[in-house]
Amino acid sequence: MPETAGPEEASGFDRTLAFTVAARNARGRLVRLGPVLNDIIAAHSYPAPIRHLLAEALVLAALLGSLLKDAEGQLTMQAQTKNGVVDLLVCDYRAGQLRGYARFDRARLDELGPNPTLHALFGDGYLAVTFDLASSSQRYQGIVPLEGDTLAEACESYFVQSEQIPTLIRVGVRSDANGCVAGGMLIQHLPEGEEGRERLHVQLDHPEWEHIQIMGGSMSQAELVDPMLDLETLIWRLFHEEREVRAERGARVVKGCRCSGEYYRSVLARFGPEERKEMRNEEGLILVDCAFCSRIFEIDLD
Ligand SMILES: [Zn+2]
């Protein structure tokens, strides 16, 4: 527990919770994003459907990212299409730092109305999930079609198709005048209590897993976003009949971006003098914008 627990901490905002249901060979994560979500969204002037989409994607990135055992590892989720209304959605998570943005066609989005389906937003798209492990420089990537009604369903397909891990994911997003709250839960079946990444011969119709799926499936979207219910209470409600349920608070989630003037200077320094000349504006500066933060950096190199 951190020494100073603010009101957001107390109500379970912006942190993850790891849990295991040992007797059922299941593990899970819970997350509820509040202030950090509004902070990330505030950097962009997105219309409601895109805010909702990004909120869901950020919850998923926090859930998947919190599975990383490698403290400096990174999880990246990228949804992409060739000619969708949203052509790119990127979120990443590293050491509790979360960021994300979406690129979309505003005019075409307006034609879709207030509650567009995932398919209306992306058309025939795909979702790439990448785990970069800093300690071993290993990279695991899986790509699945953006099918189903939600990004959460596409993430479930990623786990089943790319990692052969039965996975249940629930996400809730609530927006009102006070801002946005989004919560999510991920539960996975681990054969014989195995916790590693290498696993074979997982039975999708395992009775233990069917039980966990039924229990987990009863979690409502309203519960996930209800600030009066802390994350431990949600787990207790679902699994209080199980013999042994362990829960442990995970990382605090913060808004984090790797952009800085120094970083872009080092990138631009790799270009030749002629190329840099082409990039300069009338004042001799090179403008670089960070899509995650909507910040523009004026770089003066020479
Ligand atoms: Zn940035």
Residues whose N, C-alpha, C, O or C-beta is under 5 A from the ligand:
A	BS01	ZN	C257 C259 C290 F292 C293
